[in-house]
Amino acid sequence: MCNDEEGLTEEQLREVFKATSAFTMRKAMKAEDAAVFGFDEFERDFYKEYDDEDMEQYDDEDAEFWEMMTGKRRWPKPLKAKRGPREPKEPKAPREPKPQKSHMITAYNSDTGFMIRKKKFFDPRELNIFKLPKHDLPSDPLPITWGRAVKPFVPKDVRAKELATVPDCTQLKMKIDKNMDFSKLSKDYLGVLMNPPWNIDQAPDKGNVTVEDIAQLPLETLTPLGFIFIWVEKENLSLVCDVMHEKNFNYVENLTWVQMQPNNVVVGTESRYLARSHRTLLIFRRSVTMFPDGKAIELRHQRNSDVTLDVVETTKAGRRKIPEHVYNSIETLLPTAYNKKNPGTPGKLLELWAEEGNKRAGWTSIVDTP
């Protein structure tokens, strides 16, 4: 050993570094001079209770870390003695499934404006109550949004009598062109529905009506403040928009009817460019900028989609029958056009190129004649 004045030599410093910089608990206990590492007789006896194999499984670095951080030693817990191979246990009997007592739901918190997840408890033994709106079938059926119901069979003669007694319905036969007698018609219709047989090649219900013929009709006289609903084909869609713009009718919306076959397959008839599988109903409104009185017309929001799928039906004249929901949409949009609760009041709805025998309450229908 050297005295304090001279200090340690380079070789001695290396030996001290080797002895103090890296060691394990086992080396510290086996060291001849354990006091160098801070162990007394009691501590060495404590560690001698465990064999070397168990001590190797302790994490010495972890213990040293906590000693450095807290200034206290953390004596590791002894590991369980090693056992032999476990004997296989007998399989437990399957437990009966317990009924679910709660489930997670996502709810909107109006105070924070966030969606939160929370657990909702319920009794699985309670009955689930499903409330239906008040109704009295068949006079007051469920709304169509609750499901489509099949109507009961009605004999043909009974249907003919019901059709003949449709209230506030007028059906006229005349040639629809610029020379037709418009004096028999009103001049304040809120909605005009047109289904012209277009003069388009390969059209399913081809006729002789052109876009020029539509331009010559006094639509602005028939409905000076209302709406125009007109069925068009893909070939003349933009041309019809141009004609209605010249008459000061602005485009507002469209309804697309995807035509289906009875086997739920989309119709794909031949066309000049692409297969013809749908029809488009363009909706125009008289310009409220030029005619501000039109703002007074009451409109009602309709909760139906802009695209519908419906089966194609053929009329007696060989044309595609307009689906029922189209009429319902127009009547819903214009609630003041006809008051069903007050029969005897003429409606303000007009249909041009209507099918013979197709009568609806509150509608004036014009059947085109040669």
BALOBA-1460 file (C-alpha; in Angstrom, 3 decimals):
// residues 370
<rec num="1" residu="m" x="0.000" y="0.000" z="0.000"/>
<rec num="2" residu="c" x="1.133" y="3.514" z="-0.583"/>
<rec num="3" residu="n" x="0.796" y="6.523" z="1.699"/>
<rec num="4" residu="d" x="-1.464" y="9.519" z="1.091"/>
<rec num="5" residu="e" x="1.406" y="11.782" z="0.096"/>
<rec num="6" residu="e" x="2.603" y="9.710" z="-2.808"/>
<rec num="7" residu="g" x="-0.874" y="8.644" z="-4.034"/>
<rec num="8" residu="l" x="-1.709" y="5.615" z="-6.126"/>
<rec num="9" residu="t" x="0.263" y="4.603" z="-9.135"/>
<rec num="10" residu="e" x="-1.280" y="4.078" z="-12.549"/>
<rec num="11" residu="e" x="-1.261" y="0.306" z="-12.142"/>
<rec num="12" residu="q" x="-2.912" y="0.516" z="-8.732"/>
<rec num="13" residu="l" x="-5.624" y="2.799" z="-10.053"/>
<rec num="14" residu="r" x="-6.428" y="0.244" z="-12.746"/>
<rec num="15" residu="e" x="-6.758" y="-2.515" z="-10.149"/>
<rec num="16" residu="v" x="-9.061" y="-0.368" z="-8.017"/>
<rec num="17" residu="f" x="-11.174" y="0.435" z="-11.084"/>
<rec num="18" residu="k" x="-11.472" y="-3.242" z="-11.993"/>
<rec num="19" residu="a" x="-12.441" y="-4.163" z="-8.443"/>
<rec num="20" residu="t" x="-15.021" y="-1.413" z="-7.968"/>
<rec num="21" residu="s" x="-16.474" y="-0.509" z="-11.379"/>
<rec num="22" residu="a" x="-18.121" y="-3.792" z="-12.395"/>
<rec num="23" residu="f" x="-19.214" y="-6.530" z="-10.028"/>
<rec num="24" residu="t" x="-22.211" y="-8.692" z="-9.191"/>
<rec num="25" residu="m" x="-23.763" y="-9.656" z="-5.901"/>
<rec num="26" residu="r" x="-22.204" y="-13.095" z="-6.059"/>
<rec num="27" residu="k" x="-18.729" y="-11.674" z="-6.661"/>
<rec num="28" residu="a" x="-19.212" y="-9.208" z="-3.854"/>
<rec num="29" residu="m" x="-20.178" y="-11.961" z="-1.419"/>
<rec num="30" residu="k" x="-17.261" y="-14.183" z="-2.465"/>
<rec num="31" residu="a" x="-14.782" y="-11.357" z="-2.222"/>
<rec num="32" residu="e" x="-12.185" y="-11.840" z="0.505"/>
<rec num="33" residu="d" x="-12.611" y="-8.332" z="1.785"/>
<rec num="34" residu="a" x="-16.442" y="-7.789" z="1.584"/>
<rec num="35" residu="a" x="-16.156" y="-4.585" z="3.566"/>
<rec num="36" residu="v" x="-14.699" y="-2.955" z="0.466"/>
<rec num="37" residu="f" x="-18.110" y="-3.322" z="-1.132"/>
<rec num="38" residu="g" x="-20.054" y="-2.239" z="1.977"/>
<rec num="39" residu="f" x="-21.265" y="-5.673" z="3.197"/>
<rec num="40" residu="d" x="-21.258" y="-6.614" z="6.847"/>
<rec num="41" residu="e" x="-21.544" y="-10.081" z="8.374"/>
<rec num="42" residu="f" x="-25.374" y="-9.931" z="8.670"/>
<rec num="43" residu="e" x="-25.889" y="-8.970" z="5.074"/>
<rec num="44" residu="r" x="-23.608" y="-11.720" z="3.817"/>
<rec num="45" residu="d" x="-25.487" y="-14.284" z="5.901"/>
<rec num="46" residu="f" x="-28.763" y="-12.990" z="4.465"/>
<rec num="47" residu="y" x="-27.634" y="-13.548" z="0.929"/>
<rec num="48" residu="k" x="-26.113" y="-16.951" z="1.722"/>
<rec num="49" residu="e" x="-29.635" y="-18.304" z="2.288"/>
<rec num="50" residu="y" x="-30.035" y="-18.521" z="-1.486"/>
<rec num="51" residu="d" x="-28.003" y="-20.625" z="-3.803"/>
<rec num="52" residu="d" x="-25.953" y="-19.230" z="-6.621"/>
<rec num="53" residu="e" x="-28.387" y="-20.409" z="-9.265"/>
<rec num="54" residu="d" x="-31.210" y="-18.394" z="-7.775"/>
<rec num="55" residu="m" x="-29.032" y="-15.361" z="-7.249"/>
<rec num="56" residu="e" x="-28.120" y="-15.322" z="-10.919"/>
<rec num="57" residu="q" x="-31.744" y="-14.667" z="-11.748"/>
<rec num="58" residu="y" x="-31.839" y="-11.409" z="-9.834"/>
<rec num="59" residu="d" x="-31.481" y="-8.212" z="-11.729"/>
<rec num="60" residu="d" x="-28.438" y="-6.649" z="-10.079"/>
<rec num="61" residu="e" x="-28.432" y="-3.611" z="-12.292"/>
<rec num="62" residu="d" x="-32.017" y="-2.843" z="-11.327"/>
<rec num="63" residu="a" x="-31.160" y="-3.050" z="-7.623"/>
<rec num="64" residu="e" x="-28.135" y="-0.809" z="-8.048"/>
<rec num="65" residu="f" x="-30.229" y="1.701" z="-9.960"/>
<rec num="66" residu="w" x="-32.781" y="2.044" z="-7.151"/>
<rec num="67" residu="e" x="-29.974" y="2.268" z="-4.577"/>
<rec num="68" residu="m" x="-28.423" y="5.130" z="-6.502"/>
<rec num="69" residu="m" x="-31.812" y="6.919" z="-6.873"/>
<rec num="70" residu="t" x="-33.139" y="6.479" z="-3.313"/>
<rec num="71" residu="g" x="-30.015" y="5.830" z="-1.237"/>
<rec num="72" residu="k" x="-31.579" y="2.611" z="0.105"/>
<rec num="73" residu="r" x="-31.053" y="-0.956" z="-0.902"/>
<rec num="74" residu="r" x="-33.994" y="-2.906" z="-2.237"/>
<rec num="75" residu="w" x="-33.496" y="-6.479" z="-1.226"/>
<rec num="76" residu="p" x="-34.809" y="-8.711" z="-3.992"/>
<rec num="77" residu="k" x="-37.500" y="-11.178" z="-3.142"/>
<rec num="78" residu="p" x="-36.380" y="-14.785" z="-3.265"/>
<rec num="79" residu="l" x="-37.537" y="-16.726" z="-6.273"/>
<rec num="80" residu="k" x="-39.670" y="-19.767" z="-5.830"/>
<rec num="81" residu="a" x="-37.842" y="-23.026" z="-5.790"/>
<rec num="82" residu="k" x="-37.801" y="-24.841" z="-9.075"/>
<rec num="83" residu="r" x="-40.280" y="-27.635" z="-9.355"/>
<rec num="84" residu="g" x="-40.563" y="-30.614" z="-11.572"/>
<rec num="85" residu="p" x="-42.891" y="-30.926" z="-14.537"/>
<rec num="86" residu="r" x="-46.460" y="-30.066" z="-13.669"/>
<rec num="87" residu="e" x="-49.016" y="-32.779" z="-13.712"/>
<rec num="88" residu="p" x="-51.848" y="-32.112" z="-16.189"/>
<rec num="89" residu="k" x="-54.995" y="-30.913" z="-14.496"/>
<rec num="90" residu="e" x="-58.370" y="-32.319" z="-15.219"/>
<rec num="91" residu="p" x="-60.336" y="-30.191" z="-17.686"/>
<rec num="92" residu="k" x="-62.980" y="-28.042" z="-16.097"/>
<rec num="93" residu="a" x="-66.583" y="-28.421" z="-17.043"/>
<rec num="94" residu="p" x="-67.778" y="-25.700" z="-19.427"/>
<rec num="95" residu="r" x="-69.528" y="-22.871" z="-17.647"/>
<rec num="96" residu="e" x="-72.912" y="-21.701" z="-18.692"/>
<rec num="97" residu="p" x="-72.758" y="-18.355" z="-20.537"/>
<rec num="98" residu="k" x="-73.837" y="-15.459" z="-18.399"/>
<rec num="99" residu="p" x="-76.293" y="-12.955" z="-19.843"/>
<rec num="100" residu="q" x="-74.765" y="-9.632" z="-20.794"/>
<rec num="101" residu="k" x="-75.510" y="-6.970" z="-18.222"/>
<rec num="102" residu="s" x="-74.002" y="-3.963" z="-19.967"/>
<rec num="103" residu="h" x="-72.641" y="-2.740" z="-23.270"/>
<rec num="104" residu="m" x="-70.646" y="0.221" z="-24.496"/>
<rec num="105" residu="i" x="-72.464" y="3.008" z="-26.300"/>
<rec num="106" residu="t" x="-71.325" y="6.201" z="-28.008"/>
<rec num="107" residu="a" x="-73.214" y="9.300" z="-26.887"/>
<rec num="108" residu="y" x="-72.983" y="12.970" z="-27.759"/>
<rec num="109" residu="n" x="-72.148" y="15.357" z="-24.925"/>
<rec num="110" residu="s" x="-73.918" y="18.630" z="-25.645"/>
<rec num="111" residu="d" x="-71.850" y="20.483" z="-23.022"/>
<rec num="112" residu="t" x="-68.437" y="19.632" z="-24.462"/>
<rec num="113" residu="g" x="-69.489" y="18.966" z="-28.042"/>
<rec num="114" residu="f" x="-67.642" y="15.637" z="-28.118"/>
<rec num="115" residu="m" x="-68.678" y="12.024" z="-28.592"/>
<rec num="116" residu="i" x="-68.013" y="9.992" z="-25.459"/>
<rec num="117" residu="r" x="-67.957" y="6.272" z="-24.762"/>
<rec num="118" residu="k" x="-69.762" y="5.013" z="-21.704"/>
<rec num="119" residu="k" x="-71.105" y="1.780" z="-20.330"/>
<rec num="120" residu="k" x="-74.851" y="1.287" z="-20.287"/>
<rec num="121" residu="f" x="-76.283" y="-1.239" z="-17.835"/>
<rec num="122" residu="f" x="-79.473" y="-3.111" z="-18.513"/>
<rec num="123" residu="d" x="-81.375" y="-6.123" z="-17.287"/>
<rec num="124" residu="p" x="-81.275" y="-8.856" z="-19.960"/>
<rec num="125" residu="r" x="-84.409" y="-10.400" z="-18.505"/>
<rec num="126" residu="e" x="-86.530" y="-7.349" z="-19.215"/>
<rec num="127" residu="l" x="-88.760" y="-7.282" z="-22.271"/>
<rec num="128" residu="n" x="-87.775" y="-5.047" z="-25.166"/>
<rec num="129" residu="i" x="-90.586" y="-2.613" z="-25.922"/>
<rec num="130" residu="f" x="-90.851" y="-1.477" z="-29.550"/>
<rec num="131" residu="k" x="-93.216" y="1.455" z="-29.956"/>
<rec num="132" residu="l" x="-95.088" y="1.965" z="-33.226"/>
<rec num="133" residu="p" x="-96.811" y="5.196" z="-34.201"/>
<rec num="134" residu="k" x="-100.511" y="5.372" z="-33.608"/>
<rec num="135" residu="h" x="-102.352" y="3.979" z="-36.613"/>
<rec num="136" residu="d" x="-105.517" y="2.180" z="-37.581"/>
<rec num="137" residu="l" x="-104.917" y="-0.212" z="-40.447"/>
<rec num="138" residu="p" x="-105.918" y="-0.205" z="-43.238"/>
<rec num="139" residu="s" x="-107.516" y="3.253" z="-43.197"/>
<rec num="140" residu="d" x="-104.400" y="4.874" z="-41.751"/>
<rec num="141" residu="p" x="-101.439" y="2.676" z="-42.741"/>
<rec num="142" residu="l" x="-97.896" y="3.002" z="-41.523"/>
<rec num="143" residu="p" x="-95.685" y="5.471" z="-43.377"/>
<rec num="144" residu="i" x="-93.720" y="4.051" z="-46.275"/>
<rec num="145" residu="t" x="-90.466" y="4.548" z="-44.323"/>
<rec num="146" residu="w" x="-91.544" y="1.748" z="-41.954"/>
<rec num="147" residu="g" x="-91.710" y="-0.779" z="-44.763"/>
<rec num="148" residu="r" x="-93.562" y="-1.504" z="-47.943"/>
<rec num="149" residu="a" x="-96.780" y="-3.375" z="-47.409"/>
<rec num="150" residu="v" x="-98.518" y="-5.404" z="-50.088"/>
<rec num="151" residu="k" x="-101.984" y="-4.052" z="-50.762"/>
<rec num="152" residu="p" x="-104.837" y="-6.507" z="-50.477"/>
<rec num="153" residu="f" x="-106.436" y="-7.792" z="-53.645"/>
<rec num="154" residu="v" x="-109.263" y="-5.648" z="-55.025"/>
<rec num="155" residu="p" x="-111.459" y="-6.836" z="-57.897"/>
<rec num="156" residu="k" x="-111.199" y="-4.953" z="-61.168"/>
<rec num="157" residu="d" x="-114.768" y="-3.629" z="-61.113"/>
<rec num="158" residu="v" x="-114.251" y="-2.261" z="-57.598"/>
<rec num="159" residu="r" x="-111.055" y="-0.525" z="-58.665"/>
<rec num="160" residu="a" x="-112.852" y="0.997" z="-61.659"/>
<rec num="161" residu="k" x="-115.533" y="2.445" z="-59.403"/>
<rec num="162" residu="e" x="-112.936" y="3.868" z="-57.017"/>
<rec num="163" residu="l" x="-111.076" y="5.434" z="-59.933"/>
<rec num="164" residu="a" x="-114.242" y="7.040" z="-61.227"/>
<rec num="165" residu="t" x="-114.930" y="8.627" z="-57.850"/>
<rec num="166" residu="v" x="-111.487" y="10.217" z="-57.385"/>
<rec num="167" residu="p" x="-112.237" y="13.706" z="-55.970"/>
<rec num="168" residu="d" x="-111.095" y="16.930" z="-57.571"/>
<rec num="169" residu="c" x="-109.529" y="15.225" z="-60.557"/>
<rec num="170" residu="t" x="-109.923" y="16.368" z="-64.166"/>
<rec num="171" residu="q" x="-108.672" y="14.483" z="-67.199"/>
<rec num="172" residu="l" x="-108.787" y="16.010" z="-70.683"/>
<rec num="173" residu="k" x="-107.829" y="14.702" z="-74.114"/>
<rec num="174" residu="m" x="-106.234" y="17.094" z="-76.575"/>
<rec num="175" residu="k" x="-103.235" y="17.554" z="-78.801"/>
<rec num="176" residu="i" x="-100.369" y="18.928" z="-76.715"/>
<rec num="177" residu="d" x="-98.596" y="21.540" z="-78.804"/>
<rec num="178" residu="k" x="-98.372" y="25.293" z="-79.164"/>
<rec num="179" residu="n" x="-101.896" y="25.421" z="-80.688"/>
<rec num="180" residu="m" x="-103.713" y="23.579" z="-77.898"/>
<rec num="181" residu="d" x="-106.646" y="25.265" z="-76.150"/>
<rec num="182" residu="f" x="-105.105" y="26.536" z="-72.921"/>
<rec num="183" residu="s" x="-108.323" y="28.327" z="-71.929"/>
<rec num="184" residu="k" x="-109.548" y="25.072" z="-70.348"/>
<rec num="185" residu="l" x="-106.586" y="25.101" z="-67.997"/>
<rec num="186" residu="s" x="-105.773" y="27.224" z="-65.001"/>
<rec num="187" residu="k" x="-103.034" y="29.820" z="-64.971"/>
<rec num="188" residu="d" x="-101.801" y="29.464" z="-61.412"/>
<rec num="189" residu="y" x="-100.526" y="25.892" z="-61.165"/>
<rec num="190" residu="l" x="-97.887" y="25.399" z="-58.511"/>
<rec num="191" residu="g" x="-96.430" y="22.323" z="-60.209"/>
<rec num="192" residu="v" x="-96.433" y="20.998" z="-63.784"/>
<rec num="193" residu="l" x="-95.277" y="17.421" z="-64.413"/>
<rec num="194" residu="m" x="-94.336" y="16.512" z="-67.990"/>
<rec num="195" residu="n" x="-93.538" y="13.082" z="-69.407"/>
<rec num="196" residu="p" x="-93.131" y="13.697" z="-73.150"/>
<rec num="197" residu="p" x="-92.399" y="10.780" z="-75.518"/>
<rec num="198" residu="w" x="-89.106" y="12.093" z="-76.861"/>
<rec num="199" residu="n" x="-88.113" y="11.719" z="-80.471"/>
<rec num="200" residu="i" x="-84.913" y="9.856" z="-79.594"/>
<rec num="201" residu="d" x="-83.674" y="6.724" z="-81.313"/>
<rec num="202" residu="q" x="-83.674" y="3.541" z="-79.224"/>
<rec num="203" residu="a" x="-85.786" y="5.187" z="-76.512"/>
<rec num="204" residu="p" x="-88.099" y="2.667" z="-74.784"/>
<rec num="205" residu="d" x="-91.160" y="4.894" z="-75.316"/>
<rec num="206" residu="k" x="-90.092" y="6.744" z="-78.442"/>
<rec num="207" residu="g" x="-92.436" y="9.462" z="-79.746"/>
<rec num="208" residu="n" x="-92.260" y="12.625" z="-81.809"/>
<rec num="209" residu="v" x="-91.710" y="15.340" z="-79.176"/>
<rec num="210" residu="t" x="-88.584" y="17.451" z="-79.597"/>
<rec num="211" residu="v" x="-86.902" y="20.044" z="-77.427"/>
<rec num="212" residu="e" x="-88.221" y="22.740" z="-79.816"/>
<rec num="213" residu="d" x="-91.785" y="21.603" z="-79.066"/>
<rec num="214" residu="i" x="-91.186" y="22.119" z="-75.341"/>
<rec num="215" residu="a" x="-89.796" y="25.590" z="-76.026"/>
<rec num="216" residu="q" x="-93.069" y="26.583" z="-77.775"/>
<rec num="217" residu="l" x="-95.313" y="25.604" z="-74.838"/>
<rec num="218" residu="p" x="-96.418" y="28.570" z="-72.668"/>
<rec num="219" residu="l" x="-95.135" y="27.026" z="-69.445"/>
<rec num="220" residu="e" x="-94.464" y="30.437" z="-67.944"/>
<rec num="221" residu="t" x="-98.192" y="31.157" z="-68.346"/>
<rec num="222" residu="l" x="-99.363" y="27.890" z="-66.806"/>
<rec num="223" residu="t" x="-97.156" y="28.263" z="-63.744"/>
<rec num="224" residu="p" x="-95.929" y="31.860" z="-63.458"/>
<rec num="225" residu="l" x="-94.447" y="31.286" z="-59.981"/>
<rec num="226" residu="g" x="-94.271" y="27.524" z="-59.542"/>
<rec num="227" residu="f" x="-92.243" y="24.466" z="-60.480"/>
<rec num="228" residu="i" x="-91.656" y="22.407" z="-63.620"/>
<rec num="229" residu="f" x="-90.948" y="18.665" z="-63.340"/>
<rec num="230" residu="i" x="-89.883" y="17.118" z="-66.645"/>
<rec num="231" residu="w" x="-88.583" y="13.662" z="-67.527"/>
<rec num="232" residu="v" x="-85.568" y="13.791" z="-69.854"/>
<rec num="233" residu="e" x="-83.180" y="11.338" z="-71.466"/>
<rec num="234" residu="k" x="-79.393" y="11.555" z="-71.378"/>
<rec num="235" residu="e" x="-79.295" y="12.740" z="-75.001"/>
<rec num="236" residu="n" x="-81.269" y="15.964" z="-74.404"/>
<rec num="237" residu="l" x="-80.538" y="16.723" z="-70.763"/>
<rec num="238" residu="s" x="-78.469" y="19.861" z="-71.394"/>
<rec num="239" residu="l" x="-80.765" y="21.091" z="-74.198"/>
<rec num="240" residu="v" x="-83.795" y="21.026" z="-71.908"/>
<rec num="241" residu="c" x="-81.859" y="23.003" z="-69.298"/>
<rec num="242" residu="d" x="-81.097" y="25.671" z="-71.898"/>
<rec num="243" residu="v" x="-84.753" y="25.950" z="-72.911"/>
<rec num="244" residu="m" x="-85.948" y="26.279" z="-69.320"/>
<rec num="245" residu="h" x="-83.287" y="28.908" z="-68.649"/>
<rec num="246" residu="e" x="-84.625" y="30.999" z="-71.520"/>
<rec num="247" residu="k" x="-88.070" y="30.795" z="-69.913"/>
<rec num="248" residu="n" x="-86.581" y="32.123" z="-66.633"/>
<rec num="249" residu="f" x="-86.829" y="28.788" z="-64.824"/>
<rec num="250" residu="n" x="-83.827" y="27.938" z="-62.667"/>
<rec num="251" residu="y" x="-82.624" y="24.405" z="-62.121"/>
<rec num="252" residu="v" x="-82.911" y="23.402" z="-58.461"/>
<rec num="253" residu="e" x="-82.786" y="19.606" z="-58.187"/>
<rec num="254" residu="n" x="-83.203" y="16.293" z="-59.967"/>
<rec num="255" residu="l" x="-84.595" y="12.881" z="-59.132"/>
<rec num="256" residu="t" x="-83.031" y="9.758" z="-60.658"/>
<rec num="257" residu="w" x="-85.031" y="6.597" z="-61.144"/>
<rec num="258" residu="v" x="-82.813" y="3.515" z="-61.507"/>
<rec num="259" residu="q" x="-84.911" y="1.081" z="-63.499"/>
<rec num="260" residu="m" x="-85.022" y="-2.467" z="-62.179"/>
<rec num="261" residu="q" x="-86.335" y="-5.758" z="-63.505"/>
<rec num="262" residu="p" x="-88.605" y="-7.974" z="-61.383"/>
<rec num="263" residu="n" x="-85.587" y="-10.212" z="-60.599"/>
<rec num="264" residu="n" x="-83.819" y="-7.205" z="-59.013"/>
<rec num="265" residu="v" x="-81.422" y="-6.694" z="-61.950"/>
<rec num="266" residu="v" x="-80.754" y="-3.219" z="-63.334"/>
<rec num="267" residu="v" x="-82.283" y="-2.644" z="-66.764"/>
<rec num="268" residu="g" x="-79.756" y="-2.148" z="-69.543"/>
<rec num="269" residu="t" x="-81.561" y="-1.287" z="-72.783"/>
<rec num="270" residu="e" x="-79.632" y="-0.249" z="-75.852"/>
<rec num="271" residu="s" x="-78.597" y="3.339" z="-76.369"/>
<rec num="272" residu="r" x="-76.445" y="5.283" z="-78.808"/>
<rec num="273" residu="y" x="-73.584" y="5.741" z="-76.385"/>
<rec num="274" residu="l" x="-74.111" y="3.836" z="-73.135"/>
<rec num="275" residu="a" x="-76.753" y="1.420" z="-71.917"/>
<rec num="276" residu="r" x="-79.967" y="3.109" z="-70.779"/>
<rec num="277" residu="s" x="-80.619" y="2.070" z="-67.198"/>
<rec num="278" residu="h" x="-82.194" y="5.121" z="-65.535"/>
<rec num="279" residu="r" x="-84.430" y="8.126" z="-66.076"/>
<rec num="280" residu="t" x="-83.878" y="11.652" z="-64.774"/>
<rec num="281" residu="l" x="-86.573" y="14.020" z="-63.561"/>
<rec num="282" residu="l" x="-85.299" y="17.597" z="-63.758"/>
<rec num="283" residu="i" x="-86.852" y="20.103" z="-61.353"/>
<rec num="284" residu="f" x="-86.996" y="23.800" z="-62.248"/>
<rec num="285" residu="r" x="-88.386" y="26.755" z="-60.322"/>
<rec num="286" residu="r" x="-89.519" y="30.103" z="-61.654"/>
<rec num="287" residu="s" x="-86.790" y="32.642" z="-60.909"/>
<rec num="288" residu="v" x="-87.534" y="34.212" z="-57.524"/>
<rec num="289" residu="t" x="-85.084" y="36.982" z="-58.360"/>
<rec num="290" residu="m" x="-87.185" y="38.171" z="-61.282"/>
<rec num="291" residu="f" x="-90.495" y="37.107" z="-59.687"/>
<rec num="292" residu="p" x="-90.134" y="37.606" z="-55.909"/>
<rec num="293" residu="d" x="-93.779" y="36.710" z="-55.273"/>
<rec num="294" residu="g" x="-92.756" y="33.071" z="-55.705"/>
<rec num="295" residu="k" x="-91.036" y="33.193" z="-52.321"/>
<rec num="296" residu="a" x="-94.466" y="33.082" z="-50.684"/>
<rec num="297" residu="i" x="-95.059" y="29.499" z="-51.905"/>
<rec num="298" residu="e" x="-94.933" y="27.137" z="-48.954"/>
<rec num="299" residu="l" x="-92.420" y="24.321" z="-49.396"/>
<rec num="300" residu="r" x="-92.095" y="21.235" z="-47.262"/>
<rec num="301" residu="h" x="-88.939" y="19.219" z="-46.730"/>
<rec num="302" residu="q" x="-89.208" y="15.667" z="-48.019"/>
<rec num="303" residu="r" x="-87.273" y="12.875" z="-46.392"/>
<rec num="304" residu="n" x="-86.615" y="10.773" z="-49.435"/>
<rec num="305" residu="s" x="-83.471" y="10.157" z="-51.439"/>
<rec num="306" residu="d" x="-82.655" y="11.729" z="-54.809"/>
<rec num="307" residu="v" x="-81.979" y="8.281" z="-56.289"/>
<rec num="308" residu="t" x="-84.617" y="5.570" z="-56.138"/>
<rec num="309" residu="l" x="-84.765" y="2.003" z="-57.417"/>
<rec num="310" residu="d" x="-88.082" y="0.814" z="-58.788"/>
<rec num="311" residu="v" x="-89.341" y="-1.846" z="-61.152"/>
<rec num="312" residu="v" x="-90.323" y="-0.776" z="-64.668"/>
<rec num="313" residu="e" x="-94.003" y="-1.215" z="-65.449"/>
<rec num="314" residu="t" x="-95.504" y="-0.831" z="-68.913"/>
<rec num="315" residu="t" x="-98.749" y="1.046" z="-69.453"/>
<rec num="316" residu="k" x="-101.471" y="0.160" z="-71.937"/>
<rec num="317" residu="a" x="-99.924" y="2.599" z="-74.383"/>
<rec num="318" residu="g" x="-96.585" y="0.764" z="-74.140"/>
<rec num="319" residu="r" x="-94.804" y="3.475" z="-72.166"/>
<rec num="320" residu="r" x="-92.915" y="3.339" z="-68.888"/>
<rec num="321" residu="k" x="-95.254" y="4.006" z="-65.975"/>
<rec num="322" residu="i" x="-94.223" y="6.802" z="-63.616"/>
<rec num="323" residu="p" x="-93.582" y="5.382" z="-60.129"/>
<rec num="324" residu="e" x="-96.020" y="6.266" z="-57.371"/>
<rec num="325" residu="h" x="-93.358" y="7.864" z="-55.193"/>
<rec num="326" residu="v" x="-92.761" y="10.595" z="-57.806"/>
<rec num="327" residu="y" x="-96.297" y="11.917" z="-57.351"/>
<rec num="328" residu="n" x="-95.938" y="11.635" z="-53.584"/>
<rec num="329" residu="s" x="-92.720" y="13.671" z="-53.684"/>
<rec num="330" residu="i" x="-94.345" y="16.476" z="-55.648"/>
<rec num="331" residu="e" x="-97.391" y="16.535" z="-53.397"/>
<rec num="332" residu="t" x="-95.138" y="16.604" z="-50.323"/>
<rec num="333" residu="l" x="-92.990" y="19.414" z="-51.716"/>
<rec num="334" residu="l" x="-96.051" y="21.557" z="-52.475"/>
<rec num="335" residu="p" x="-98.437" y="20.985" z="-49.536"/>
<rec num="336" residu="t" x="-100.728" y="23.879" z="-50.493"/>
<rec num="337" residu="a" x="-101.293" y="22.615" z="-54.044"/>
<rec num="338" residu="y" x="-104.175" y="20.442" z="-52.853"/>
<rec num="339" residu="n" x="-105.971" y="20.097" z="-49.542"/>
<rec num="340" residu="k" x="-106.915" y="16.451" z="-49.148"/>
<rec num="341" residu="k" x="-108.862" y="17.193" z="-45.981"/>
<rec num="342" residu="n" x="-111.157" y="19.576" z="-47.828"/>
<rec num="343" residu="p" x="-112.533" y="17.815" z="-50.947"/>
<rec num="344" residu="g" x="-114.240" y="20.028" z="-53.500"/>
<rec num="345" residu="t" x="-111.298" y="22.385" z="-53.898"/>
<rec num="346" residu="p" x="-109.558" y="22.107" z="-57.270"/>
<rec num="347" residu="g" x="-105.889" y="21.255" z="-57.031"/>
<rec num="348" residu="k" x="-103.041" y="23.270" z="-58.528"/>
<rec num="349" residu="l" x="-101.122" y="20.380" z="-60.063"/>
<rec num="350" residu="l" x="-100.967" y="19.709" z="-63.822"/>
<rec num="351" residu="e" x="-99.679" y="16.661" z="-65.708"/>
<rec num="352" residu="l" x="-98.931" y="16.793" z="-69.433"/>
<rec num="353" residu="w" x="-98.673" y="13.615" z="-71.545"/>
<rec num="354" residu="a" x="-100.487" y="11.676" z="-68.831"/>
<rec num="355" residu="e" x="-101.676" y="8.096" z="-69.243"/>
<rec num="356" residu="e" x="-105.357" y="7.572" z="-69.942"/>
<rec num="357" residu="g" x="-107.157" y="6.469" z="-66.788"/>
<rec num="358" residu="n" x="-104.370" y="7.678" z="-64.487"/>
<rec num="359" residu="k" x="-106.319" y="9.908" z="-62.104"/>
<rec num="360" residu="r" x="-105.135" y="11.469" z="-58.862"/>
<rec num="361" residu="a" x="-106.909" y="13.716" z="-56.420"/>
<rec num="362" residu="g" x="-106.037" y="17.367" z="-56.998"/>
<rec num="363" residu="w" x="-104.433" y="16.791" z="-60.412"/>
<rec num="364" residu="t" x="-105.465" y="17.948" z="-63.860"/>
<rec num="365" residu="s" x="-104.105" y="15.445" z="-66.387"/>
<rec num="366" residu="i" x="-103.881" y="15.980" z="-70.160"/>
<rec num="367" residu="v" x="-103.814" y="12.928" z="-72.432"/>
<rec num="368" residu="d" x="-102.103" y="13.595" z="-75.743"/>
<rec num="369" residu="t" x="-104.106" y="12.710" z="-78.854"/>
<rec num="370" residu="p" x="-102.873" y="12.362" z="-82.453"/>
